[in-house]
C-alpha cells in the first residue's frame, strides 16, 4: 500500500509501511535529524548520528501485527529519501500500544506528523487496540501541539516531573 498525500504548502509525499529493506533510508533519515529532533524522539537516549545496530534492528523489526510503522518519502528513484516515520508497538496485554513519530527537521510544520499519526491511529483501531499512548519530555512543545490536535489526553508521568504521558482512547470517535 503506497499512498500519496499533499502537505500544507502543496508538496506531495508518498507514505507506505516500513520494510526491512528500508535500512539505508532509515539510517540516512536518522543521521540527518538535528540533535534536538533526535533528543526529543529518543528522550535524550541517543546523542550520536550513528545509532547502535541493536536500535536499528529494533526499528526495522515491524511485523505489521503486534507492531506497525509507516514512512513518508519525498523524491523519486535515487533521489528518494525518508522524511518521516511513525510507529507503534502493542503492549504484552494486547489492549494498548505505545507510539512514536519523528519528522525530518526541514519537513516539520507541514502537517506530516499529524498525517502519519492519523494512519497509525486508524491501523490500531482496525486491529482492535483500545488505547494508544506515548511518553514524552514535558518540554516538547511540538508533540504537545500534535497530541492536542489528535485529542490525546495529557497526564503527568508518575514519579518524573520531566515527563508527560499522552493517552488516546481508540474506542472513542
MOHUZI-V551628 format. One record per pair of residues at least 6 apart in sequence whose C-alpha atoms are under 8 Angstrom apart, sorted by sequence separation. I is the first residue (numbers start at 1). J is the second residue. D is the distance in whole Angstrom. If there is no record, write none. Layout:
i=I j=J d=D
i=I j=J d=D
This chain:
i=6 j=12 d=4
i=7 j=13 d=8
i=38 j=44 d=7
i=39 j=45 d=7
i=62 j=68 d=6
i=74 j=80 d=6
i=75 j=81 d=6
i=90 j=96 d=6
i=91 j=97 d=5
i=147 j=153 d=8
i=157 j=163 d=5
i=5 j=12 d=6
i=6 j=13 d=6
i=39 j=46 d=7
i=62 j=69 d=7
i=73 j=80 d=6
i=74 j=81 d=6
i=90 j=97 d=4
i=91 j=98 d=7
i=136 j=143 d=8
i=156 j=163 d=7
i=157 j=164 d=5
i=4 j=12 d=6
i=5 j=13 d=5
i=30 j=38 d=8
i=38 j=46 d=7
i=39 j=47 d=7
i=73 j=81 d=5
i=74 j=82 d=7
i=89 j=97 d=5
i=90 j=98 d=7
i=124 j=132 d=8
i=156 j=164 d=5
i=157 j=165 d=6
i=4 j=13 d=6
i=5 j=14 d=6
i=38 j=47 d=7
i=73 j=82 d=5
i=74 j=83 d=7
i=88 j=97 d=6
i=89 j=98 d=6
i=103 j=112 d=7
i=155 j=164 d=6
i=156 j=165 d=6
i=4 j=14 d=4
i=5 j=15 d=8
i=72 j=82 d=6
i=73 j=83 d=6
i=88 j=98 d=5
i=89 j=99 d=7
i=103 j=113 d=6
i=154 j=164 d=7
i=155 j=165 d=5
i=3 j=14 d=6
i=4 j=15 d=6
i=71 j=82 d=7
i=72 j=83 d=6
i=73 j=84 d=7
i=88 j=99 d=4
i=102 j=113 d=7
i=121 j=132 d=8
i=154 j=165 d=6
i=155 j=166 d=6
i=2 j=14 d=6
i=3 j=15 d=5
i=35 j=47 d=7
i=71 j=83 d=8
i=72 j=84 d=5
i=87 j=99 d=6
i=88 j=100 d=6
i=101 j=113 d=7
i=154 j=166 d=5
i=155 j=167 d=8
i=2 j=15 d=6
i=3 j=16 d=6
i=71 j=84 d=6
i=72 j=85 d=6
i=86 j=99 d=7
i=87 j=100 d=6
i=153 j=166 d=5
i=154 j=167 d=7
i=2 j=16 d=5
i=71 j=85 d=4
i=86 j=100 d=6
i=87 j=101 d=6
i=152 j=166 d=6
i=153 j=167 d=5
i=1 j=16 d=6
i=2 j=17 d=8
i=70 j=85 d=6
i=71 j=86 d=7
i=86 j=101 d=4
i=101 j=116 d=8
i=152 j=167 d=5
i=153 j=168 d=6
i=1 j=17 d=7
i=69 j=85 d=7
i=70 j=86 d=5
i=85 j=101 d=6
i=86 j=102 d=7
i=101 j=117 d=7
i=152 j=168 d=5
i=32 j=49 d=8
i=69 j=86 d=6
i=70 j=87 d=6
i=84 j=101 d=7
i=85 j=102 d=6
i=151 j=168 d=7
i=152 j=169 d=8
i=31 j=49 d=5
i=69 j=87 d=4
i=84 j=102 d=6
i=85 j=103 d=7
i=30 j=49 d=7
i=31 j=50 d=6
i=68 j=87 d=5
i=69 j=88 d=7
i=84 j=103 d=4
i=147 j=166 d=7
i=30 j=50 d=8
i=67 j=87 d=7
i=68 j=88 d=5
i=83 j=103 d=6
i=84 j=104 d=6
i=30 j=51 d=8
i=67 j=88 d=6
i=68 j=89 d=7
i=83 j=104 d=5
i=67 j=89 d=4
i=135 j=157 d=8
i=66 j=89 d=6
i=67 j=90 d=6
i=138 j=161 d=8
i=139 j=162 d=8
i=66 j=90 d=5
i=83 j=107 d=7
i=138 j=162 d=5
i=137 j=162 d=6
i=138 j=163 d=5
i=137 j=163 d=5
i=138 j=164 d=5
i=86 j=113 d=8
i=97 j=124 d=8
i=136 j=163 d=6
i=137 j=164 d=6
i=84 j=112 d=7
i=135 j=163 d=7
i=136 j=164 d=5
i=27 j=56 d=8
i=84 j=113 d=7
i=135 j=164 d=6
i=136 j=165 d=6
i=86 j=116 d=6
i=135 j=165 d=5
i=136 j=166 d=8
i=85 j=116 d=7
i=86 j=117 d=6
i=134 j=165 d=6
i=135 j=166 d=6
i=88 j=120 d=7
i=97 j=129 d=7
i=114 j=146 d=6
i=118 j=150 d=8
i=133 j=165 d=7
i=134 j=166 d=5
i=23 j=56 d=8
i=87 j=120 d=7
i=95 j=128 d=8
i=96 j=129 d=6
i=99 j=132 d=7
i=113 j=146 d=8
i=133 j=166 d=5
i=134 j=167 d=7
i=86 j=120 d=7
i=95 j=129 d=5
i=96 j=130 d=6
i=97 j=131 d=6
i=98 j=132 d=6
i=99 j=133 d=6
i=100 j=134 d=7
i=133 j=167 d=4
i=94 j=129 d=7
i=95 j=130 d=5
i=96 j=131 d=5
i=97 j=132 d=5
i=98 j=133 d=5
i=99 j=134 d=5
i=132 j=167 d=6
i=133 j=168 d=6
i=95 j=131 d=7
i=96 j=132 d=6
i=97 j=133 d=6
i=98 j=134 d=5
i=114 j=150 d=8
i=131 j=167 d=7
i=132 j=168 d=5
i=23 j=60 d=7
i=96 j=133 d=8
i=131 j=168 d=6
i=132 j=169 d=7
i=22 j=60 d=8
i=131 j=169 d=5
i=132 j=170 d=7
i=130 j=169 d=6
i=131 j=170 d=5
i=20 j=60 d=5
i=130 j=170 d=5
i=131 j=171 d=8
i=19 j=60 d=7
i=20 j=61 d=7
i=129 j=170 d=7
i=130 j=171 d=6
i=18 j=60 d=7
i=20 j=62 d=8
i=19 j=62 d=7
i=18 j=62 d=7
i=72 j=116 d=8
i=71 j=116 d=8
i=125 j=170 d=6
i=70 j=116 d=7
i=124 j=170 d=8
i=125 j=171 d=7
i=70 j=119 d=8
i=121 j=170 d=7
i=18 j=68 d=8
i=70 j=120 d=8
i=17 j=68 d=7
i=18 j=69 d=5
i=69 j=120 d=8
i=17 j=69 d=6
i=18 j=70 d=5
i=29 j=81 d=8
i=68 j=120 d=8
i=17 j=70 d=4
i=18 j=71 d=6
i=28 j=81 d=8
i=29 j=82 d=6
i=16 j=70 d=5
i=17 j=71 d=6
i=28 j=82 d=8
i=29 j=83 d=7
i=15 j=70 d=7
i=16 j=71 d=6
i=29 j=84 d=8
i=15 j=71 d=6
i=16 j=72 d=7
i=25 j=81 d=6
i=26 j=82 d=7
i=15 j=72 d=4
i=25 j=82 d=6
i=14 j=72 d=6
i=15 j=73 d=6
i=13 j=72 d=6
i=14 j=73 d=5
i=41 j=100 d=7
i=13 j=73 d=6
i=14 j=74 d=7
i=41 j=101 d=7
i=13 j=74 d=5
i=41 j=102 d=6
i=12 j=74 d=7
i=13 j=75 d=8
i=37 j=102 d=7
i=37 j=104 d=8
i=37 j=105 d=7
i=33 j=104 d=6
i=34 j=105 d=7
i=32 j=104 d=8
i=33 j=105 d=6
i=29 j=104 d=7
i=43 j=136 d=7
i=43 j=137 d=7
i=40 j=136 d=8
i=40 j=137 d=7
i=40 j=140 d=7
i=9 j=110 d=7
i=8 j=110 d=5
i=7 j=110 d=6
i=8 j=111 d=6
i=7 j=111 d=6
i=7 j=112 d=7
